[in-house]
Amino acid sequence: MRKTYKTAEAGTAPGGFVVRLDGQAVKTPAGHALLLQSRPLAEAAAKEWAAQGNEVRPMTMPMTRLANTMVDKARGPDRPAMNAEILKYGGSDLICYFAVSPLELVKLHQELWGPLHTWLKEKYGIVFETVSGIQYHQQPQEALEKLKKVINGLDAAEFTVMQSAAATTGSVAIALALLEERLSVEEAYQASFVDEIYQLKTWGADAAAQKRLDTLRSELEVIAQFRDLLRASS
C-alpha cells in the first residue's frame, strides 16, 4: 500500500504500548488495536514503519508482522486450531528420526538431538520415542498429552514465538527450546538443519541450498529478536 503518513513513533496506551502514525495508533490487519506489552518491541515496530519508502512493504517489517499474528491470531478465536496444528509437529518431531548412516551424521544427530530429549523428559516429563531411519512413527499418546498441556499453557506472546519457530524448523521440540532459551539461534539452526548442513559440507557448495539455509537462519534470528523484545523491560 502507498505510504500516507509522515511520522512513526512508539507511545503509551491503556494497557501497554502502541505505534502511532501521525499520532494515530496502528491497527492490525483484522482491525484490532496493536497493543504491545513491551516498549522496546513497540519502538522496533515503529522503526520499521519509519523506514518505509513511498510504498509500505509488510515483508520488510518482521516485528510488526509477528506482533500482528500475536494479536489477531494467538489472542483470538484461531488459537485452538493453531494449538492443534503445533501439536502435529510433536506427533512426528524431527528430532525423533535418527540417521542410520553415514557414521558422522549419526554422531551429529546424537550430539544435537540427544540433549533435547533429556531436557524434555527432565523438565516436562515428555518422552518421545526415537527411530532409526525416516519411516513415520507416531508418538505415544501420553507424550502428546503432556506436550498439549505445555502448548495450551503458553500465553499469546510465547505461543507466537513457538509457532513461528516450529514452522521454520519443523520441530516443536526445537521451537520450545528456542522459546525457553535452552538453545541459542545458532544451536537451533544446527539442530534443525543438520542433514542439509552435512550434505553441503560433504558434497560441496550449492548456491541455492546455501541461500535457503541462510534465509532460514535469518528467520530464526528474527524470531529470537521478537522474543527478546517482548521480554525486555520498558
MDAnalysis code that builds the backbone (N, CA, C; Angstrom):
import MDAnalysis as mda
import numpy as np

u = mda.Universe.empty(702, n_residues=234, atom_resindex=np.repeat(np.arange(234), 3), trajectory=True)
u.add_TopologyAttr("name", ["N", "CA", "C"] * 234)
u.add_TopologyAttr("resid", np.arange(1, 235))
u.add_TopologyAttr("resname", ["MET", "ARG", "LYS", "THR", "TYR", "LYS", "THR", "ALA", "GLU", "ALA", "GLY", "THR", "ALA", "PRO", "GLY", "GLY", "PHE", "VAL", "VAL", "ARG", "LEU", "ASP", "GLY", "GLN", "ALA", "VAL", "LYS", "THR", "PRO", "ALA", "GLY", "HIS", "ALA", "LEU", "LEU", "LEU", "GLN", "SER", "ARG", "PRO", "LEU", "ALA", "GLU", "ALA", "ALA", "ALA", "LYS", "GLU", "TRP", "ALA", "ALA", "GLN", "GLY", "ASN", "GLU", "VAL", "ARG", "PRO", "MET", "THR", "MET", "PRO", "MET", "THR", "ARG", "LEU", "ALA", "ASN", "THR", "MET", "VAL", "ASP", "LYS", "ALA", "ARG", "GLY", "PRO", "ASP", "ARG", "PRO", "ALA", "MET", "ASN", "ALA", "GLU", "ILE", "LEU", "LYS", "TYR", "GLY", "GLY", "SER", "ASP", "LEU", "ILE", "CYS", "TYR", "PHE", "ALA", "VAL", "SER", "PRO", "LEU", "GLU", "LEU", "VAL", "LYS", "LEU", "HIS", "GLN", "GLU", "LEU", "TRP", "GLY", "PRO", "LEU", "HIS", "THR", "TRP", "LEU", "LYS", "GLU", "LYS", "TYR", "GLY", "ILE", "VAL", "PHE", "GLU", "THR", "VAL", "SER", "GLY", "ILE", "GLN", "TYR", "HIS", "GLN", "GLN", "PRO", "GLN", "GLU", "ALA", "LEU", "GLU", "LYS", "LEU", "LYS", "LYS", "VAL", "ILE", "ASN", "GLY", "LEU", "ASP", "ALA", "ALA", "GLU", "PHE", "THR", "VAL", "MET", "GLN", "SER", "ALA", "ALA", "ALA", "THR", "THR", "GLY", "SER", "VAL", "ALA", "ILE", "ALA", "LEU", "ALA", "LEU", "LEU", "GLU", "GLU", "ARG", "LEU", "SER", "VAL", "GLU", "GLU", "ALA", "TYR", "GLN", "ALA", "SER", "PHE", "VAL", "ASP", "GLU", "ILE", "TYR", "GLN", "LEU", "LYS", "THR", "TRP", "GLY", "ALA", "ASP", "ALA", "ALA", "ALA", "GLN", "LYS", "ARG", "LEU", "ASP", "THR", "LEU", "ARG", "SER", "GLU", "LEU", "GLU", "VAL", "ILE", "ALA", "GLN", "PHE", "ARG", "ASP", "LEU", "LEU", "ARG", "ALA", "SER", "SER"])
u.atoms.positions = np.array([
    [0.829, -1.195, 0.000],
    [0.000, 0.000, 0.000],
    [0.872, 1.256, 0.000],
    [0.325, 2.346, -0.455],
    [1.082, 3.583, -0.538],
    [1.248, 4.198, 0.855],
    [2.418, 4.714, 1.117],
    [2.691, 5.363, 2.395],
    [1.997, 6.721, 2.432],
    [1.171, 6.941, 3.457],
    [0.420, 8.191, 3.560],
    [0.758, 8.979, 4.823],
    [1.631, 8.455, 5.661],
    [1.974, 9.111, 6.920],
    [3.375, 9.711, 6.832],
    [3.669, 10.627, 7.737],
    [4.983, 11.267, 7.769],
    [5.822, 10.818, 8.964],
    [5.170, 10.569, 10.089],
    [5.909, 10.192, 11.288],
    [5.431, 8.861, 11.834],
    [6.351, 8.118, 12.413],
    [6.034, 6.852, 13.080],
    [6.811, 6.815, 14.378],
    [6.100, 6.599, 15.487],
    [6.763, 6.592, 16.785],
    [6.010, 5.704, 17.759],
    [6.731, 5.211, 18.743],
    [6.116, 4.408, 19.791],
    [5.509, 5.310, 20.843],
    [4.435, 4.833, 21.458],
    [3.790, 5.612, 22.511],
    [3.078, 4.707, 23.495],
    [2.588, 5.280, 24.530],
    [1.858, 4.515, 25.537],
    [0.360, 4.561, 25.254],
    [-0.330, 3.578, 25.788],
    [-1.785, 3.491, 25.703],
    [-2.252, 2.680, 26.893],
    [-3.525, 2.798, 27.265],
    [-4.017, 1.999, 28.384],
    [-3.739, 0.514, 28.169],
    [-2.976, -0.078, 29.074],
    [-2.682, -1.500, 28.984],
    [-1.402, -1.863, 28.272],
    [-0.675, -0.874, 27.751],
    [0.570, -1.230, 27.072],
    [1.124, -0.130, 26.201],
    [1.682, -0.535, 25.055],
    [2.376, 0.383, 24.165],
    [1.873, 0.189, 22.739],
    [1.950, 1.258, 21.950],
    [1.438, 1.225, 20.584],
    [2.432, 1.905, 19.644],
    [2.173, 1.744, 18.356],
    [2.868, 2.503, 17.317],
    [1.885, 3.520, 16.775],
    [2.324, 4.765, 16.686],
    [1.454, 5.828, 16.165],
    [2.016, 6.378, 14.866],
    [1.146, 6.471, 13.874],
    [1.482, 7.079, 12.594],
    [0.778, 8.419, 12.521],
    [1.561, 9.490, 12.500],
    [0.989, 10.849, 12.553],
    [0.010, 10.979, 13.715],
    [0.354, 10.326, 14.819],
    [-0.445, 10.435, 16.036],
    [-1.557, 9.417, 16.172],
    [-1.822, 8.634, 15.126],
    [-2.907, 7.658, 15.162],
    [-2.340, 6.256, 15.401],
    [-2.912, 5.557, 16.374],
    [-2.428, 4.218, 16.716],
    [-2.666, 3.241, 15.570],
    [-1.654, 2.436, 15.302],
    [-1.739, 1.424, 14.253],
    [-2.702, 0.318, 14.667],
    [-3.440, -0.193, 13.699],
    [-4.301, -1.348, 13.923],
    [-3.762, -2.545, 13.143],
    [-4.155, -3.719, 13.574],
    [-3.734, -4.944, 12.893],
    [-4.561, -5.124, 11.618],
    [-4.161, -6.062, 10.751],
    [-4.973, -6.329, 9.556],
    [-6.419, -6.697, 9.858],
    [-6.650, -7.291, 11.028],
    [-8.023, -7.652, 11.419],
    [-8.759, -6.506, 12.095],
    [-8.098, -5.365, 12.242],
    [-8.747, -4.200, 12.811],
    [-8.646, -4.063, 14.311],
    [-7.829, -4.900, 14.945],
    [-7.626, -4.795, 16.389],
    [-6.552, -3.766, 16.707],
    [-6.616, -3.225, 17.896],
    [-5.548, -2.330, 18.337],
    [-4.258, -3.127, 18.481],
    [-3.168, -2.621, 17.924],
    [-1.881, -3.297, 18.040],
    [-1.262, -2.891, 19.371],
    [-1.782, -3.499, 20.436],
    [-1.356, -3.173, 21.790],
    [-0.283, -4.163, 22.223],
    [0.886, -3.632, 22.589],
    [2.039, -4.454, 22.920],
    [2.426, -4.265, 24.375],
    [2.990, -5.321, 24.972],
    [3.330, -5.245, 26.395],
    [4.730, -4.727, 26.650],
    [5.459, -4.425, 25.588],
    [6.850, -4.017, 25.734],
    [7.132, -2.751, 24.926],
    [7.693, -1.739, 25.574],
    [8.077, -0.536, 24.838],
    [9.157, -0.828, 23.799],
    [10.195, -1.628, 24.142],
    [11.211, -1.919, 23.128],
    [10.631, -2.548, 21.859],
    [9.626, -3.423, 21.999],
    [9.006, -4.009, 20.817],
    [8.256, -2.943, 20.029],
    [7.531, -2.082, 20.716],
    [6.812, -1.004, 20.031],
    [7.788, -0.080, 19.309],
    [8.930, 0.189, 19.921],
    [9.927, 1.049, 19.295],
    [10.521, 0.387, 18.053],
    [10.754, -0.920, 18.137],
    [11.286, -1.644, 16.985],
    [10.287, -1.645, 15.835],
    [9.015, -1.849, 16.157],
    [7.983, -1.816, 15.121],
    [7.860, -0.416, 14.525],
    [7.944, 0.607, 15.360],
    [7.858, 1.982, 14.871],
    [8.995, 2.288, 13.895],
    [10.189, 1.768, 14.186],
    [11.335, 1.973, 13.285],
    [11.076, 1.323, 11.935],
    [10.399, 0.190, 11.944],
    [10.060, -0.462, 10.670],
    [9.116, 0.409, 9.851],
    [8.110, 0.979, 10.495],
    [7.188, 1.872, 9.794],
    [7.909, 3.121, 9.294],
    [8.805, 3.649, 10.117],
    [9.524, 4.867, 9.738],
    [10.468, 4.626, 8.562],
    [10.955, 3.413, 8.430],
    [11.937, 3.100, 7.389],
    [11.311, 2.846, 6.019],
    [9.986, 2.822, 5.939],
    [9.331, 2.540, 4.666],
    [9.505, 3.700, 3.688],
    [9.582, 3.343, 2.416],
    [9.681, 4.358, 1.371],
    [8.310, 4.827, 0.939],
    [8.131, 5.046, -0.328],
    [6.831, 5.512, -0.823],
    [5.750, 4.454, -0.683],
    [6.178, 3.189, -0.674],
    [5.247, 2.074, -0.500],
    [5.546, 1.356, 0.815],
    [4.491, 0.968, 1.521],
    [4.642, 0.192, 2.746],
    [4.693, -1.281, 2.361],
    [5.828, -1.922, 2.675],
    [6.044, -3.315, 2.289],
    [6.103, -4.187, 3.548],
    [4.998, -4.882, 3.857],
    [4.932, -5.682, 5.087],
    [6.048, -6.715, 5.213],
    [6.543, -7.234, 4.116],
    [7.581, -8.259, 4.195],
    [8.898, -7.707, 4.734],
    [9.043, -6.396, 4.751],
    [10.252, -5.785, 5.315],
    [10.034, -5.351, 6.757],
    [8.934, -5.810, 7.362],
    [8.563, -5.378, 8.717],
    [8.309, -6.601, 9.600],
    [9.349, -7.393, 9.908],
    [9.133, -8.662, 10.631],
    [8.574, -8.503, 12.038],
    [9.007, -7.475, 12.776],
    [8.492, -7.310, 14.139],
    [6.997, -6.972, 14.105],
    [6.620, -6.134, 13.156],
    [5.210, -5.767, 13.016],
    [4.376, -6.970, 12.613],
    [4.889, -7.768, 11.680],
    [4.137, -8.941, 11.228],
    [3.934, -9.947, 12.363],
    [4.978, -10.199, 13.146],
    [4.831, -11.127, 14.267],
    [3.882, -10.568, 15.325],
    [3.961, -9.267, 15.550],
    [3.051, -8.639, 16.518],
    [1.609, -8.748, 16.041],
    [1.375, -8.570, 14.743],
    [0.026, -8.715, 14.195],
    [-0.496, -10.135, 14.397],
    [0.370, -11.122, 14.155],
    [-0.022, -12.512, 14.362],
    [-0.384, -12.763, 15.822],
    [0.408, -12.214, 16.712],
    [0.160, -12.386, 18.145],
    [-1.213, -11.840, 18.534],
    [-1.543, -10.654, 18.034],
    [-2.799, -10.007, 18.417],
    [-3.992, -10.622, 17.699],
    [-3.878, -10.791, 16.386],
    [-5.030, -11.247, 15.597],
    [-5.321, -12.733, 15.755],
    [-4.284, -13.538, 15.956],
    [-4.481, -14.981, 15.942],
    [-4.221, -15.644, 17.297],
    [-3.036, -15.397, 17.874],
    [-2.696, -16.077, 19.128],
    [-3.577, -15.630, 20.283],
    [-4.133, -14.421, 20.200],
    [-5.046, -13.942, 21.239],
    [-6.506, -14.119, 20.860],
    [-6.761, -14.640, 19.664],
    [-8.120, -14.676, 19.157],
    [-8.726, -16.059, 19.058],
    [-9.836, -16.169, 18.334],
    [-10.560, -17.444, 18.224],
    [-9.821, -18.499, 17.425],
    [-8.767, -18.116, 16.703],
    [-7.995, -19.085, 15.931],
    [-7.054, -19.919, 16.804],
    [-6.861, -19.512, 18.048],
    [-5.847, -20.143, 18.876],
    [-6.035, -21.664, 19.045],
    [-7.235, -22.169, 19.329],
    [-7.364, -23.628, 19.494],
    [-6.904, -24.405, 18.263],
    [-7.265, -23.920, 17.087],
    [-6.841, -24.601, 15.859],
    [-5.341, -24.515, 15.681],
    [-4.750, -23.394, 16.064],
    [-3.304, -23.233, 15.969],
    [-2.596, -24.150, 16.969],
    [-3.164, -24.291, 18.156],
    [-2.606, -25.231, 19.139],
    [-2.553, -26.641, 18.557],
    [-3.653, -27.037, 17.917],
    [-3.735, -28.382, 17.348],
    [-2.714, -28.562, 16.228],
    [-2.492, -27.506, 15.455],
    [-1.540, -27.589, 14.353],
    [-0.110, -27.762, 14.881],
    [0.217, -27.038, 15.946],
    [1.533, -27.164, 16.545],
    [1.725, -28.572, 17.121],
    [0.684, -29.118, 17.706],
    [0.776, -30.452, 18.294],
    [1.134, -31.500, 17.237],
    [0.730, -31.246, 15.981],
    [1.040, -32.192, 14.908],
    [2.548, -32.340, 14.708],
    [3.278, -31.241, 14.909],
    [4.731, -31.328, 14.784],
    [5.280, -32.338, 15.794],
    [4.704, -32.323, 16.995],
    [5.162, -33.249, 18.020],
    [4.853, -34.693, 17.695],
    [3.812, -34.910, 16.914],
    [3.438, -36.270, 16.563],
    [4.482, -36.984, 15.736],
    [5.279, -36.209, 15.019],
    [6.358, -36.806, 14.212],
    [7.544, -35.854, 14.207],
    [8.009, -35.506, 15.392],
    [9.010, -34.455, 15.505],
    [10.321, -34.831, 14.834],
    [10.926, -33.846, 14.211],
    [12.186, -34.012, 13.508],
    [13.242, -34.743, 14.327],
    [13.348, -34.397, 15.611],
    [14.450, -34.919, 16.425],
    [14.257, -36.374, 16.833],
    [13.202, -37.008, 16.326],
    [12.958, -38.410, 16.660],
    [13.448, -39.368, 15.579],
    [13.930, -38.823, 14.465],
    [14.326, -39.657, 13.327],
    [15.840, -39.614, 13.139],
    [16.513, -40.554, 13.758],
    [17.965, -40.603, 13.732],
    [18.465, -41.340, 12.490],
    [19.552, -40.821, 11.944],
    [20.150, -41.444, 10.763],
    [20.751, -42.798, 11.108],
    [20.824, -43.662, 10.116],
    [21.482, -44.963, 10.276],
    [22.869, -44.940, 9.643],
    [23.109, -43.988, 8.776],
    [24.423, -43.804, 8.148],
    [24.401, -42.438, 7.436],
    [25.577, -41.910, 7.124],
    [26.922, -42.336, 7.486],
    [27.199, -42.070, 8.964],
    [28.278, -42.610, 9.465],
    [28.582, -42.547, 10.887],
    [28.689, -41.116, 11.392],
    [29.269, -40.239, 10.591],
    [29.427, -38.845, 11.030],
    [28.078, -38.183, 11.261],
    [27.113, -38.460, 10.375],
    [25.778, -37.876, 10.531],
    [25.059, -38.501, 11.722],
    [25.239, -39.790, 11.919],
    [24.660, -40.464, 13.088],
    [25.136, -39.793, 14.365],
    [26.436, -39.515, 14.429],
    [27.000, -38.869, 15.614],
    [26.459, -37.456, 15.788],
    [26.282, -36.727, 14.695],
    [25.740, -35.369, 14.781],
    [24.324, -35.384, 15.336],
    [23.497, -36.317, 14.861],
    [22.137, -36.436, 15.388],
    [22.157, -36.697, 16.891],
    [23.011, -37.591, 17.308],
    [23.102, -37.925, 18.729],
    [23.555, -36.724, 19.555],
    [24.533, -35.991, 19.055],
    [25.076, -34.844, 19.779],
    [24.086, -33.685, 19.852],
    [23.353, -33.456, 18.768],
    [22.466, -32.305, 18.707],
    [21.081, -32.588, 19.276],
    [20.595, -33.801, 19.100],
    [19.224, -34.116, 19.497],
    [19.117, -34.838, 20.828],
    [20.127, -35.616, 21.172],
    [20.075, -36.355, 22.433],
    [19.826, -35.474, 23.643],
    [20.566, -34.357, 23.794],
    [20.333, -33.474, 24.946],
    [18.935, -32.871, 24.975],
    [18.330, -32.688, 23.812],
    [16.967, -32.145, 23.779],
    [15.968, -33.164, 24.333],
    [16.164, -34.428, 24.015],
    [15.293, -35.465, 24.574],
    [15.424, -35.515, 26.102],
    [16.659, -35.397, 26.576],
    [16.880, -35.395, 28.032],
    [16.202, -34.206, 28.680],
    [16.327, -33.041, 28.069],
    [15.715, -31.811, 28.600],
    [14.193, -31.915, 28.639],
    [13.591, -32.406, 27.564],
    [12.134, -32.555, 27.518],
    [11.636, -33.497, 28.622],
    [12.379, -34.566, 28.840],
    [11.981, -35.532, 29.865],
    [12.120, -34.940, 31.255],
    [13.253, -34.278, 31.508],
    [13.504, -33.749, 32.849],
    [12.590, -32.578, 33.194],
    [12.308, -31.720, 32.227],
    [11.521, -30.528, 32.533],
    [10.022, -30.744, 32.441],
    [9.594, -31.542, 31.455],
    [8.161, -31.676, 31.210],
    [7.639, -33.103, 31.344],
    [8.533, -34.052, 31.528],
    [8.106, -35.442, 31.572],
    [7.702, -35.977, 30.212],
    [8.094, -35.283, 29.146],
    [7.754, -35.706, 27.787],
    [8.825, -36.666, 27.285],
    [8.413, -37.874, 26.958],
    [9.338, -38.881, 26.450],
    [8.929, -39.227, 25.021],
    [9.684, -38.720, 24.065],
    [9.460, -39.054, 22.666],
    [10.197, -40.344, 22.329],
    [9.545, -41.180, 21.550],
    [10.188, -42.398, 21.072],
    [11.007, -42.070, 19.826],
    [12.201, -42.625, 19.744],
    [13.067, -42.376, 18.599],
    [13.135, -43.610, 17.712],
    [13.416, -43.373, 16.435],
    [13.563, -44.467, 15.471],
    [14.803, -44.210, 14.632],
    [15.299, -45.261, 14.020],
    [16.417, -45.154, 13.095],
    [15.858, -45.206, 11.678],
    [16.112, -44.157, 10.917],
    [15.547, -44.081, 9.577],
    [14.430, -43.064, 9.501],
    [13.744, -43.035, 8.366],
    [12.750, -41.981, 8.119],
    [11.320, -42.510, 8.054],
    [11.121, -43.788, 8.325],
    [9.759, -44.323, 8.307],
    [8.940, -43.682, 9.422],
    [7.729, -43.223, 9.080],
    [6.891, -42.493, 10.037],
    [6.629, -43.304, 11.294],
    [6.714, -42.622, 12.427],
    [6.435, -43.254, 13.716],
    [5.608, -42.283, 14.554],
    [4.396, -42.675, 14.896],
    [3.519, -41.834, 15.702],
    [3.946, -41.888, 17.170],
    [4.061, -40.726, 17.774],
    [4.485, -40.659, 19.174],
    [3.377, -41.139, 20.104],
    [3.743, -41.668, 21.265],
    [2.736, -42.195, 22.201],
    [1.805, -41.094, 22.703],
    [0.575, -41.474, 22.968],
    [-0.438, -40.515, 23.380],
    [-0.063, -39.798, 24.677],
    [0.601, -40.507, 25.583],
    [0.994, -39.888, 26.847],
    [1.927, -38.699, 26.611],
    [2.885, -38.868, 25.710],
    [3.811, -37.772, 25.405],
    [3.071, -36.608, 24.768],
    [2.131, -36.909, 23.876],
    [1.398, -35.848, 23.190],
    [0.465, -35.106, 24.141],
    [-0.108, -35.801, 25.097],
    [-0.968, -35.139, 26.073],
    [-0.165, -34.159, 26.932],
    [1.037, -34.551, 27.298],
    [1.899, -33.658, 28.083],
    [2.338, -32.460, 27.246],
    [2.643, -32.706, 25.981],
    [3.019, -31.610, 25.088],
    [1.837, -30.666, 24.874],
    [0.655, -31.235, 24.727],
    [-0.550, -30.421, 24.550],
    [-0.757, -29.489, 25.731],
    [-0.520, -29.975, 26.921],
    [-0.658, -29.153, 28.123],
    [0.325, -27.988, 28.096],
    [1.551, -28.252, 27.653],
    [2.556, -27.188, 27.555],
    [2.103, -26.131, 26.547],
    [1.651, -26.576, 25.387],
    [1.238, -25.648, 24.330],
    [0.053, -24.807, 24.781],
    [-0.933, -25.452, 25.381],
    [-2.130, -24.732, 25.838],
    [-1.798, -23.717, 26.921],
    [-0.708, -23.967, 27.664],
    [-0.341, -23.073, 28.753],
    [0.449, -21.848, 28.337],
    [0.841, -21.772, 27.072],
    [1.613, -20.626, 26.606],
    [0.720, -19.405, 26.448],
    [1.207, -18.245, 26.864],
    [0.439, -17.032, 26.598],
    [0.605, -16.666, 25.127],
    [-0.089, -15.626, 24.680],
    [-0.109, -15.288, 23.258],
    [1.278, -14.962, 22.727],
    [2.067, -14.253, 23.510],
    [3.415, -13.887, 23.085],
    [4.293, -15.122, 22.954],
    [4.277, -15.980, 23.960],
    [5.081, -17.196, 23.931],
    [4.661, -18.102, 22.778],
    [3.354, -18.208, 22.586],
    [2.859, -19.064, 21.516],
    [3.301, -18.556, 20.155],
    [3.283, -17.245, 19.959],
    [3.698, -16.679, 18.677],
    [5.142, -17.033, 18.367],
    [6.000, -16.935, 19.380],
    [7.405, -17.307, 19.197],
    [7.508, -18.786, 18.843],
    [6.839, -19.631, 19.606],
    [6.957, -21.074, 19.392],
    [6.362, -21.490, 18.050],
    [5.209, -20.940, 17.710],
    [4.566, -21.296, 16.450],
    [5.435, -20.904, 15.260],
    [6.005, -19.718, 15.314],
    [6.858, -19.246, 14.225],
    [8.116, -20.105, 14.116],
    [8.698, -20.445, 15.268],
    [9.910, -21.261, 15.268],
    [9.625, -22.676, 14.776],
    [8.496, -23.233, 15.150],
    [8.148, -24.586, 14.699],
    [7.939, -24.612, 13.186],
    [7.308, -23.570, 12.649],
    [7.093, -23.504, 11.211],
    [8.410, -23.414, 10.457],
    [9.393, -22.745, 11.050],
    [10.702, -22.596, 10.403],
    [11.544, -23.850, 10.531],
    [11.533, -24.464, 11.711],
    [12.428, -25.592, 11.981],
    [11.825, -26.955, 11.685],
    [10.501, -27.066, 11.717],
    [9.853, -28.360, 11.562],
    [9.876, -29.193, 12.822],
    [10.190, -28.543, 13.949],
    [10.313, -29.287, 15.207],
    [9.703, -28.491, 16.344],
    [8.718, -29.064, 17.026],
    [8.143, -28.408, 18.184],
    [9.127, -28.432, 19.345],
    [9.960, -29.464, 19.412],
    [10.951, -29.560, 20.491],
    [11.993, -28.452, 20.368],
    [12.506, -28.239, 19.168],
    [13.490, -27.184, 18.955],
    [12.851, -25.821, 19.157],
    [11.614, -25.666, 18.712],
    [10.912, -24.392, 18.891],
    [10.734, -24.068, 20.368],
    [10.349, -25.052, 21.161],
    [10.171, -24.844, 22.593],
    [11.510, -24.508, 23.250],
    [12.567, -25.185, 22.824],
    [13.894, -24.918, 23.389],
    [14.379, -23.515, 23.034],
    [14.049, -23.039, 21.838],
    [14.423, -21.676, 21.454],
    [13.620, -20.669, 22.269],
    [12.331, -20.928, 22.444],
    [11.488, -20.047, 23.253],
    [12.054, -19.902, 24.656],
    [12.465, -21.011, 25.242],
    [12.926, -21.000, 26.628],
    [14.425, -20.715, 26.757],
    [15.048, -20.402, 25.614],
    [16.486, -20.088, 25.580],
    [17.336, -21.254, 26.055],
    [16.810, -22.447, 25.885],
    [17.607, -23.653, 26.102],
    [18.599, -23.818, 24.957],
    [18.191, -23.322, 23.774],
    [19.062, -23.290, 22.604],
    [19.248, -21.855, 22.138],
    [20.451, -21.522, 21.704],
    [20.694, -20.245, 21.038],
    [20.194, -20.343, 19.602],
    [20.182, -19.231, 18.893],
    [19.787, -19.262, 17.487],
    [20.684, -20.205, 16.697],
    [21.983, -20.111, 16.912],
    [22.914, -20.965, 16.170],
    [22.701, -22.437, 16.505],
    [22.466, -22.746, 17.761],
    [22.221, -24.136, 18.156],
    [20.922, -24.654, 17.565],
    [19.893, -23.822, 17.559],
    [18.612, -24.221, 16.964],
    [18.766, -24.441, 15.459],
    [19.533, -23.580, 14.822],
    [19.801, -23.704, 13.384],
    [20.536, -25.010, 13.096],
    [21.587, -25.295, 13.846],
    [22.367, -26.508, 13.629],
    [21.513, -27.755, 13.863],
    [20.685, -27.742, 14.898],
    [19.850, -28.902, 15.215],
    [18.750, -29.112, 14.188],
    [18.218, -28.023, 13.648],
    [17.093, -28.101, 12.718],
    [17.507, -28.551, 11.326],
    [18.672, -28.124, 10.896],
    [19.077, -28.355, 9.509],
    [20.377, -29.146, 9.418],
    [20.579, -30.017, 10.393],
    [21.808, -30.788, 10.464],
    [22.037, -31.602, 9.192],
    [20.994, -32.192, 8.639],
    [21.169, -33.002, 7.435],
    [21.610, -32.140, 6.252],
    [20.936, -31.002, 6.066],
    [21.263, -30.118, 4.946],
    [22.672, -29.556, 5.084],
    [23.026, -29.162, 6.299],
    [24.368, -28.616, 6.538],
    [25.422, -29.684, 6.272],
    [25.138, -30.903, 6.698],
    [26.070, -32.004, 6.467],
    [26.249, -32.268, 4.967],
    [25.150, -32.253, 4.229],
    [25.228, -32.501, 2.781],
    [26.071, -31.448, 2.085],
    [25.904, -30.181, 2.456],
    [26.704, -29.122, 1.853],
    [28.185, -29.297, 2.187],
    [28.443, -29.665, 3.425],
    [29.829, -29.866, 3.847],
    [30.460, -31.040, 3.105],
    [29.662, -32.074, 2.871],
    [30.175, -33.293, 2.256],
    [30.343, -33.168, 0.747],
    [29.332, -32.601, 0.102],
    [29.308, -32.597, -1.363],
    [29.721, -31.268, -1.987],
    [29.953, -30.269, -1.164],
    [30.432, -29.007, -1.707],
    [29.337, -27.977, -1.871],
    [29.751, -26.806, -2.334],
    [28.866, -25.639, -2.404],
    [27.694, -25.863, -3.351],
    [26.542, -25.406, -2.916],
    [25.333, -25.369, -3.736],
    [24.667, -24.039, -3.419],
    [24.729, -23.108, -4.348],
    [24.297, -21.738, -4.080],
    [22.836, -21.671, -3.649],
    [21.983, -22.418, -4.323],
    [20.556, -22.377, -3.993],
    [20.297, -22.942, -2.606],
    [20.948, -24.065, -2.294],
    [20.763, -24.690, -0.983],
    [21.307, -23.790, 0.119],
    [22.454, -23.173, -0.117],
    [23.028, -22.289, 0.892],
    [22.162, -21.057, 1.101],
    [21.592, -20.531, 0.026],
    [20.715, -19.361, 0.137],
    [19.491, -19.705, 0.983],
    [18.936, -20.907, 0.773],
    [17.773, -21.334, 1.557],
    [18.134, -21.414, 3.033],
    [19.287, -22.017, 3.345],
    [19.714, -22.136, 4.735],
    [19.959, -20.771, 5.361],
    [20.543, -19.856, 4.594],
    [20.780, -18.505, 5.110],
    [19.457, -17.807, 5.433],
    [18.465, -18.028, 4.577],
    [17.140, -17.434, 4.817],
    [16.518, -18.003, 6.085],
    [16.632, -19.312, 6.278],
    [16.064, -19.947, 7.471],
    [16.781, -19.488, 8.736],
    [18.090, -19.318, 8.651],
    [18.820, -18.816, 9.809],
    [18.353, -17.392, 10.149],
    [18.153, -16.575, 9.121],
    [17.672, -15.209, 9.343],
    [16.295, -15.206, 9.988],
    [15.441, -16.148, 9.583],
    [14.111, -16.248, 10.188],
    [14.216, -16.565, 11.678],
    [15.119, -17.458, 12.036],
    [15.311, -17.789, 13.450],
    [15.848, -16.582, 14.218],
    [16.723, -15.820, 13.614],
    [17.258, -14.618, 14.263],
    [16.140, -13.610, 14.532],
    [15.239, -13.454, 13.569],
    [14.104, -12.541, 13.739],
    [13.200, -13.016, 14.873],
    [12.919, -14.306, 14.902],
    [12.052, -14.858, 15.947],
    [12.666, -14.649, 17.320],
    [13.971, -14.886, 17.441],
    [14.653, -14.685, 18.723],
    [14.668, -13.215, 19.110],
    [14.827, -12.335, 18.132],
    [14.786, -10.901, 18.425],
    [13.410, -10.500, 18.942],
    [12.364, -11.013, 18.303],
    [10.998, -10.739, 18.746],
    [10.803, -11.229, 20.184],
    [11.275, -12.442, 20.469],
    [11.204, -12.992, 21.829],
    [11.891, -12.072, 22.831],
    [13.077, -11.633, 22.494],
    [13.854, -10.801, 23.418],
    [13.212, -9.431, 23.628],
    [12.649, -8.866, 22.555],
    [11.990, -7.561, 22.682],
    [10.728, -7.664, 23.539],
    [10.026, -8.761, 23.408],
    [8.846, -8.985, 24.245],
    [9.199, -9.015, 25.721],
    [10.370, -9.578, 26.034],
    [10.771, -9.754, 27.422],
    [11.564, -8.566, 27.954],
    [11.941, -7.644, 27.073],
    [12.755, -6.507, 27.520],
    [11.931, -5.591, 28.412],
    [12.595, -5.065, 29.431],
    [11.903, -4.136, 30.335],
    [11.639, -2.830, 29.598],
    [10.547, -2.199, 29.935],
    [10.167, -0.951, 29.266],
    [10.751, 0.245, 29.963],
])
